[in-house]
Amino acid sequence: MQINDLFNILHNSLESKNNGKKISLNDMAISLGISMRTYQDWKLGRAKPQAAMTVIKMLGKLDDDEIIRAVRKINKLGD
């Protein structure tokens, strides 16, 4: 799996959660606190944030309930 595959899967999952309503690159970038150009480069595979694949691999080692617990803790830190 390439890093851009990861971003495309997650982007599509968020659109599905949003009842299939498209989410623009700019809107997604704003919600992540990054520039639209950076997000676009990640989705197209032109740039690769180094930690992203490591984070996904670490989450992949957890059971489903542990993933949910970890992500909720991470989200609380961002508030």
Secondary structure, DSSP 8 states (H G I E B T S, - for coil): --HHHHHHHHHHHHHHHTTT----HHHHHHHHTS-HHHHHHHHHTSS--HHHHHHHHHHHTS-HHHHHHHHHHHHHHH-
